């Protein structure tokens, strides 16, 4: 038995706990009120020990109520700034859009979770059940979300079925996931200032994990982005085109906190993706009504009992009001004692990763080509308007003097 497992076993043996529910019943953690009631039933040796246990339970209950109240105020402030949480009926009102999203996560895969892999995942969760958030998810994420998957080789087996090959995600351009990397400023929607109130959630996102595309791939020769375009590609994460984030919580915080964080993360990602896409369009073009098919992305909220997958998308309901950044639940998976649900969770996440580095990346490359063509056309127009005398006087060929850039900030010459 490992030292960590031995420590967990000692803690469990020294702490009176209620009997666990039968295996067929999903495990639910005890609330602070359950723990407080339980401590009052335990016979403790000495008044000091009893007093200590009572105070500990009271502190936990007070902290839980504080977190619940704070989570509610954060949710309210986010929704007041156009970031809406799981609004009933909105995604369903656009069936074609919803079907395209569901087709992404429901696609057939060439492999499934094996019993031995499921056993390792369960042992990992049990061993770190009482650990903090960082320790709990450190190895678990890599156990559940593998570095590779089975892909269609394009060939058939002897009996006519699909032949599958193992391939790493990074071979198709996925970057190493970034951990605890703060997003660049200015992408969170709403009327925010530099002194936005952090206590009510109006702060720049910092996801636990961010998945995107390697910065050195997916662009043909001559298509390298300009600095301002690069900022929209990277969003401060050290990778390009972030499309999936994870917010995890250990046993110290409720998953509601992770949902608020994911609402903020996803809204900022969609906002950044929309800004990138708009660079390829002519100035002044009105957004079409309804959902934006080209900027949605995904997130995951995850605690010691369940994992949830969400889609984040933008909707313009009418031209008289600003659009809304939605967060909609796609699936909830019990991670304790449910092999079929753990297998489905991995299946759906792997489909999201494949979408991100294949379908999504292809669209981003296409958009990048349009942006580059637009920039080239603008340079040609500006150079055509400039006289030979002015081009000769310019200290650096092809560069507009600072006074010109200040008066016309949108006219950038490469």
N, C-alpha and C positions, 0 to 999 in steps of 0.2 A: 504493500500500500504506500502511495506517495505521501510526502510530508503534508501536502495541502489536503489530500483526502483524509489523512489521519486527523488533522486539525478540525476539519469539518465534522468528522465522526465524534471527536471529543466534545465539540460544542453542542452537538445534537444530544449526546448522552447526558450532558450536564444541565441541559435546559429542558424543563418539562414542557411538552408540546401536546396539542390535541392530536388525536388519531387522524391519520390521513384518510381521505375519502377513497372508495374503491377505485381501481384502475380505470374503469369505464367512465368515471366522472371527471371532467376537466379540473385540474388542480387550481384552486383560487387562493391567493395569499391572504393571510389573516389581516384584517384591518387593524389600525391602531387601537380601536375600541375593543376588538376581540382580545388583543394582547393585554389590554388593561384589565379586562374582566378576568382573564385567565390568571394574571399575576395575583389577583386578590384571592384566588382559590388555592394557591400553592402554599403549603406550610413551610415557612422559612424559619431558620434558626436565628432568633434574635430580632429585636426591634429595629436595629440599624439596617439589617438586610431588607426587612419588609419596607421600611421607609424609602430606601434607595430604589427598590423595584417600583414603588408607587410613583416616585418622582420621575423615573425614567419613562414610565408609561404616559404620564401626564405631558412630558415634554414631547414625546412622539405624536401624541394626539394634537397638541397645540400646533406643532410644525405642519402636520397634515392639513389642518384647517387653514393655516396660513397659505400653504401651497395651493390649495383649492381656490381660495379667495383670489390669490394673485393670478392664477391661471385664468380665472373668469375675467378679470380686468384686462389681462393681456389679449384674450380672445376678442373682447369688446373693442379694444383700441385698434386691433388689426382689421376687424370688419369695418370699423368706421373709416379706415383708410383704403377701402376697396379690396380687401383680402378676405374672401368669404369661405367659411368652413362647411363642407359637405351639405350644401344647400339642396334640399329635397326637390327633385324633379328637373333641375337645370340641365344636367347631362342627358337625362332621358328625353328632353325636349328636342334634342338633335340626334336622332337615331343613327344617321349615317356617320356622324362624328364618333359617337359612342361605339359603334360596331368596328370602326377602324382601330380604335384603342383596344377593345377587347380582343380583336384578332391578333394584336401584337403580343399579348401575354398568353393567349390560348394556343399558339402555334404548336404543332407536334414537335417533339424532341426525340433524338436518337438514343437517349439513355435515361435511366431513372435511378432514384436513390436505392442503393443496395442495403440490405439489413445490417451488414457489418459497419457501413458508414453511418447509418442511423444510430447504432449502438455507441459509436465514438462521440457523436453529437450529444446524445443524452448524458453520457459520462462527463463530457466537458461542462454541460450546464449544471449537473449535480455537484461537481467538484467546486465550482465557483459561485454557487447559488448565493452565498453570504458575502461575496466579495463586492468591491465597489464597481462602478460602471466600466471603468477602463479595463480592469482585470477580467471582468465577466465577458466582455466582447472581444478582447484582444485576439484570442485564438478561435472563438466561436464563429465570427464572421467568415474567416477563411475556411472553416470546416463546412459551413453551410453553403457559402457562395464560393465555389471552386474557381481555380485559376484557368480552367479550360472546360471544354464540353465536346460532345460528339456532334459532328457536322456531316451533312450529306456529301459523299465523295463523288457523286455523279455516276456511280456504277451500281450494278445490281449483283446480288448474291446468286448462288446456283439455283435457289428456289424462287428467284424473281423479286425478292424483297430489297429494300434500300440498303446499300452498303454504307456504313458510317465510319468516319475517321475521327480520332481524338485530335483536337486542336486547341491551343491556348488562345485566350481572348486577345492577348497582346500581339499575337501574330496577325490579327486583323486590325491592329492600330489602337487598342485600348491602352490607356496610360495606367500606371500604378495608381491605385486610389489614394487620394490625398486625405490626411487625417487632421481634424481640428484646424483647418485652414480658413482664415477669415476672408470673406468675400470683399471685393473692392467696394468702396463707398459709392453711394448714389443710385443703387439699383432697386432698393426697397421702394415699392409703390407708395403713393400717398403724399400728403403735404407735410414733409419732414424737414427739419433743420439740423444743423450741426450739433445742436444741443438737445436733440430729441430725447425723450424720457425713456431711459433704459428699463426702468421698473415696469413700464407698461408695454414692453416688447418692441418698441420702435428703435431698433438697433440693427446694424449690419449683420447678416447671417454668418454663422460659423458652424457649419455642419460637422458631425462626427466623421463621416466619410463622404467623399465626393468622387464620382466616377465620370470620366470623360475620355477624350481622344489624345493620343500622344502628340505633342506639339510639332514634331518633326515629320509627321506623316500626313497623308491625305491631300497634299497639294502638289500640283504638277509644277514643272519648271516654269519660272517666270510668274508664278502666282503667289509669291510670298506677300504677306499682308503688310500694309503700312502700319506705323505705330498706333494710330487711333483705332484702326480695325483690329489690330492685335489685342488691344485692351478689351474689346468686346468679345473676342474669341476666348480670352483667358479669364476674365472676370476676377482676377486676383488669385486664382486657384493653382497656378502652375501647370495647368493642362488646358486643352481647348474643348469647347462645346460641351461643357458639363451637362449631363442629362439625367443623372440619378444620384440622390443623396440618401443617407441613412442617419437617423437620429435614434440612439439607443439610450435606455434607462435601466439601471440596476434596481436593487430593492429599496433604494433610498428615496426615489422620486416616482410619482405616478406617471403613466404613459400620456396623460393629458398634457404634461409639460412638453413631451416629445412631439405631440401633435401640433402644439402652438409653434414650436421651433420649425417643424416641417412646413407649416403654412407660410411662415416667413421665408424659409429657404426656397420653396418652390415658386412663390410669387416673384421673388427677386430674380430667380433663374429665368422664368418666363419673360420678365421685363427685359432682362439683358438679351435674351434671344430675339425678342421683338425689335430691339434697337439695332441689332446686327442685321436682321432681315430688311429693315427699312433703308439701310444704306444702299441696297440694290434697287430701290424704287425711286421714282421721280419725286421731287419735293412737292408737297401739297396733295398727294394722293390720299383720298379718304379711305379709312379702314372699312371693309365690308361688314355689314351687320352679321351677328351670330358668332360662332366660335372661330378662333384663329387656328387653322389646321397645321401651321408651320412652326409653332413655338411651344407646344406642350412638352412637358417632361414628367418625371416620376420621382417618388420618394418612398421611403420605408420608415415606419415607426416600430420600435422593437423593445420589448422588456423581457423579464425572466419567464413570462407566461405565454405571451402572444406576439405575433408580428403582423403588421398591416402594410398593405401596398396602396399608394394613392397616385392619382394623376392630377397634375396642375395645368390649368389652361385658362386662356383669356377669352372673355365674351364681351362683345359690344352689342348691347341690347337695343339702344337707340342713339342717334347722333346728338341728342340734346343733353346727354349725361356721359360722364367718363365710364370707361369699361370696368369690368370686374375681373379680378384674379381668383379663380375657383380652385378648391382642393376637394377632390371627390374620391371616396373610398372605392377601391376595386376588389379587395379581398382581405379577409382576416383569417389567420392561421394559428391554431393552438399548437404550441411548440413542445408541450410536455406530454409525453406518452401517446402521441398521435403520429405514427409514422406516415400515414397517407397525407396528412396536412403538412408535415415537414417536407415531404417529397414534392407536394404541389407548390409550396413556397419556393423551393429551389428551382423548380421548373419555370415558374412565372418570372423570377428574378433573372434567370439565365436568358429568358426570352427578351426581357427588357434590355439586358446588356447586348444581346445580338442586335436588337433594333438600334441601339445607340451607336454601335460601331459600324453598322452596315447601312441600313435604310436611312437613319438620321444623318450619318456622316456623309452619305452620298448627296443628300439635299443641301447640307452645309457647303460642300465643295461646289455644287452648282450655284449657290448663292454667292460664294466667294468669287467665282468666275465672273458673275454679273457685276459685282462691286468693282473688280479689277478693270473690267471693260469700261465701266462708267468713269472711273478715275482716269483711265487712259484717254477717253474722249474729252474729259474736262481739261486735261493737260494740253491736248492738241488744240482745243479752242483757245485757251489762254495764250499759248505760244504763237498761234496764228494771229492773234490780236496785237501782240507785242511787236514793236518795230525792231529792225536789226540794231538800231542805235541803242535802244533800251536794253536789249539782250546783251550787248557788248558791255554796257555800263554795269550790269548786274555783277556783284562780286562773285557769285557762284551760279554757274549755268543751271537754268531750270528752277531756280529758287526765287520766290517772290519776296521783295524787300519787306522787312518787318512792318512798316507802315501800311503796306498793302494787305498783309495778313490780318492786321488788327482791324482794318476797316471792312474786310470781307473774310471773316473767319471760316466760312464754308468752302472757300476756293483754295483747296490745298493742292500744291504742285509737287509732284515727286520727281 
